[in-house]
């Protein structure tokens, strides 16, 4: 799937992550996090796996993490992607994601 435009999900509050996605010619992930030393690899893996499950390759993803759990990270990435696809019906909950 190809993103149509930039989209955002999440907040900058504690225990959340703000995710911005935009169309790009390749996959690029930029992460800032208050816990990057402890959990940076896990956050990257969660983002990568979520994008893989959604079959998204051409994306520039910018994430500003403030201690979000994996389930929150997945949810924010999914929401940002669906918004960038203008997909608000027939979301593949429970199948692809």
Backbone as CSV, one residue per row, in Angstrom:
resi,resn,N_x,N_y,N_z,CA_x,CA_y,CA_z,C_x,C_y,C_z
1,UNK,0.845,-1.184,0.000,0.000,0.000,0.000,0.885,1.241,0.000
2,UNK,0.413,2.272,-0.669,1.154,3.527,-0.722,0.397,4.610,0.022
3,UNK,1.126,5.344,0.841,0.517,6.437,1.587,0.149,7.567,0.638
4,UNK,-0.949,8.244,0.934,-1.423,9.337,0.087,-0.934,10.695,0.560
5,UNK,-0.756,10.847,1.864,-0.359,12.137,2.430,0.165,11.932,3.844
6,UNK,0.638,12.986,4.443,1.130,12.939,5.816,-0.031,12.745,6.784
7,UNK,0.237,12.017,7.864,-0.769,11.829,8.910,-0.067,11.672,10.251
8,UNK,-0.813,11.930,11.314,-0.263,11.903,12.664,-1.203,11.145,13.586
9,UNK,-0.619,10.492,14.583,-1.398,9.818,15.623,-0.612,9.901,16.925
10,UNK,-1.326,9.957,18.035,-0.690,9.977,19.342,-0.457,11.375,19.867
11,UNK,0.114,11.420,21.068,0.370,12.689,21.748,1.794,12.703,22.293
12,UNK,2.148,13.811,22.888,3.457,13.942,23.528,3.357,13.774,25.041
13,UNK,2.259,13.195,25.496,2.045,12.964,26.923,2.886,11.781,27.404
14,UNK,3.063,11.697,28.709,3.769,10.575,29.310,3.070,9.263,28.962
15,UNK,3.834,8.233,28.720,3.344,6.889,28.374,2.657,6.831,27.016
16,UNK,2.959,7.770,26.135,2.390,7.774,24.786,3.520,7.977,23.784
17,UNK,3.179,7.892,22.528,4.126,8.120,21.440,3.394,8.873,20.340
18,UNK,4.046,9.872,19.785,3.475,10.596,18.652,4.158,10.073,17.394
19,UNK,3.348,9.643,16.443,3.856,9.059,15.202,3.377,9.906,14.030
20,UNK,4.320,10.321,13.194,4.013,11.055,11.968,4.519,10.210,10.807
21,UNK,3.639,9.944,9.853,4.036,9.200,8.654,3.793,10.070,7.435
22,UNK,4.634,9.885,6.436,4.462,10.595,5.170,5.036,9.745,4.048
23,UNK,4.514,9.925,2.840,5.032,9.154,1.705,6.524,9.426,1.503
24,UNK,7.239,8.391,1.114,8.681,8.494,0.908,9.076,7.401,-0.090
25,UNK,10.241,7.524,-0.703,10.652,6.533,-1.695,11.175,5.240,-1.074
26,UNK,11.476,5.262,0.202,11.943,4.075,0.915,11.467,4.158,2.362
27,UNK,11.757,3.146,3.139,11.372,3.170,4.549,12.466,3.866,5.359
28,UNK,12.064,4.897,6.073,12.977,5.648,6.931,12.273,5.861,8.266
29,UNK,12.939,5.478,9.350,12.360,5.632,10.684,13.283,6.500,11.515
30,UNK,12.727,7.578,12.044,13.460,8.480,12.929,12.790,8.430,14.296
31,UNK,13.554,8.048,15.312,12.999,7.858,16.649,13.722,8.718,17.664
32,UNK,12.950,9.426,18.469,13.470,10.047,19.682,12.660,9.464,20.825
33,UNK,13.335,9.210,21.941,12.659,8.574,23.063,13.368,8.900,24.365
34,UNK,12.572,9.050,25.410,13.138,9.274,26.736,13.748,7.984,27.288
35,UNK,13.454,6.852,26.654,13.970,5.557,27.114,14.721,4.831,25.995
36,UNK,15.323,5.588,25.096,15.963,4.972,23.924,17.124,4.056,24.311
37,UNK,17.870,4.394,25.357,18.990,3.545,25.763,18.518,2.176,26.247
38,UNK,17.405,2.149,26.964,16.897,0.896,27.508,16.046,0.118,26.499
39,UNK,15.207,0.814,25.728,14.197,0.145,24.914,14.205,0.530,23.434
40,UNK,15.219,1.250,22.987,15.263,1.708,21.600,15.139,0.591,20.582
41,UNK,15.886,-0.506,20.775,15.826,-1.627,19.830,14.426,-2.229,19.777
42,UNK,13.798,-2.383,20.938,12.448,-2.951,20.992,11.437,-2.036,20.302
43,UNK,11.576,-0.729,20.485,10.663,0.226,19.842,10.815,0.142,18.323
44,UNK,12.069,0.140,17.840,12.311,0.011,16.398,11.701,-1.283,15.855
45,UNK,11.897,-2.390,16.563,11.355,-3.675,16.112,9.836,-3.647,16.042
46,UNK,9.198,-3.038,17.028,7.734,-2.951,17.042,7.238,-2.126,15.863
47,UNK,7.899,-1.005,15.597,7.515,-0.158,14.462,7.713,-0.911,13.149
48,UNK,8.882,-1.534,12.976,9.183,-2.272,11.741,8.177,-3.400,11.512
49,UNK,7.892,-4.177,12.544,6.960,-5.300,12.399,5.563,-4.807,12.039
50,UNK,5.139,-3.711,12.650,3.818,-3.164,12.351,3.743,-2.697,10.902
51,UNK,4.773,-2.008,10.432,4.803,-1.575,9.030,4.837,-2.777,8.085
52,UNK,5.598,-3.812,8.445,5.639,-5.033,7.628,4.255,-5.669,7.537
53,UNK,3.574,-5.777,8.671,2.237,-6.383,8.693,1.249,-5.605,7.828
54,UNK,1.437,-4.292,7.748,0.562,-3.444,6.935,1.043,-3.332,5.488
55,UNK,2.176,-3.976,5.183,2.772,-3.961,3.844,3.084,-2.544,3.373
56,UNK,3.684,-1.764,4.273,4.073,-0.387,3.977,5.588,-0.333,3.831
57,UNK,6.066,0.085,2.673,7.501,0.212,2.425,7.918,1.673,2.273
58,UNK,7.244,2.420,1.421,7.612,3.804,1.136,7.048,4.747,2.171
59,UNK,7.770,4.900,3.278,7.271,5.734,4.369,8.435,6.380,5.113
60,UNK,8.251,7.630,5.445,9.136,8.290,6.398,8.322,8.389,7.677
61,UNK,8.772,7.706,8.714,8.069,7.687,9.989,8.924,8.390,11.027
62,UNK,8.334,9.370,11.682,8.994,10.085,12.766,8.224,9.787,14.037
63,UNK,8.920,9.267,15.038,8.271,8.889,16.288,8.936,9.611,17.453
64,UNK,8.115,10.186,18.316,8.581,10.861,19.527,7.960,10.129,20.713
65,UNK,8.743,9.242,21.313,8.251,8.341,22.355,8.482,8.912,23.750
66,UNK,7.483,8.694,24.599,7.575,9.120,26.000,7.215,7.959,26.918
67,UNK,7.775,6.787,26.618,7.575,5.617,27.465,6.352,4.794,27.132
68,UNK,5.948,4.767,25.870,4.761,4.009,25.458,5.028,2.505,25.491
69,UNK,3.996,1.752,25.827,4.060,0.297,25.761,3.973,-0.155,24.304
70,UNK,4.388,-1.396,24.041,4.357,-1.930,22.672,2.971,-1.846,22.044
71,UNK,1.930,-2.154,22.824,0.567,-2.116,22.270,0.187,-0.702,21.849
72,UNK,0.660,0.295,22.574,0.393,1.690,22.220,1.169,2.073,20.968
73,UNK,2.409,1.636,20.879,3.229,1.924,19.697,2.569,1.339,18.447
74,UNK,2.161,0.069,18.527,1.483,-0.569,17.385,0.227,0.204,16.997
75,UNK,-0.567,0.549,17.983,-1.823,1.257,17.725,-1.584,2.604,17.060
76,UNK,-0.605,3.348,17.527,-0.318,4.667,16.950,0.208,4.545,15.525
77,UNK,1.070,3.575,15.270,1.579,3.380,13.908,0.432,2.988,12.977
78,UNK,-0.395,2.046,13.407,-1.537,1.623,12.597,-2.465,2.795,12.294
79,UNK,-2.792,3.569,13.305,-3.713,4.697,13.129,-3.142,5.728,12.169
80,UNK,-1.866,6.073,12.333,-1.242,7.048,11.434,-1.256,6.539,9.993
81,UNK,-0.940,5.262,9.798,-0.932,4.688,8.449,-2.328,4.718,7.845
82,UNK,-3.334,4.275,8.585,-4.698,4.272,8.047,-5.166,5.684,7.720
83,UNK,-4.783,6.648,8.535,-5.134,8.042,8.231,-4.434,8.499,6.955
84,UNK,-3.171,8.117,6.770,-2.419,8.513,5.574,-2.939,7.821,4.318
85,UNK,-3.622,6.709,4.496,-4.239,5.993,3.374,-5.670,6.452,3.123
86,UNK,-6.180,7.332,3.980,-7.592,7.743,3.952,-8.515,6.538,4.107
87,UNK,-8.063,5.560,4.860,-8.858,4.350,5.077,-9.546,4.449,6.435
88,UNK,-10.867,4.599,6.401,-11.614,4.671,7.651,-12.747,3.650,7.717
89,UNK,-12.837,2.806,6.707,-13.841,1.739,6.686,-13.150,0.423,6.364
90,UNK,-13.757,-0.650,6.798,-13.236,-1.996,6.526,-11.778,-2.149,6.946
91,UNK,-11.457,-1.640,8.122,-10.102,-1.785,8.638,-9.850,-3.254,8.969
92,UNK,-8.646,-3.743,8.703,-8.376,-5.175,8.852,-8.073,-5.600,10.290
93,UNK,-8.846,-5.139,11.246,-8.614,-5.514,12.645,-8.724,-7.026,12.775
94,UNK,-7.752,-7.609,13.420,-7.801,-9.039,13.686,-7.337,-9.919,12.545
95,UNK,-7.015,-9.346,11.402,-6.529,-10.165,10.297,-5.064,-9.863,10.029
96,UNK,-4.780,-8.762,9.377,-3.397,-8.398,9.054,-2.645,-7.844,10.253
97,UNK,-3.348,-7.162,11.100,-2.637,-6.402,12.130,-2.806,-6.961,13.512
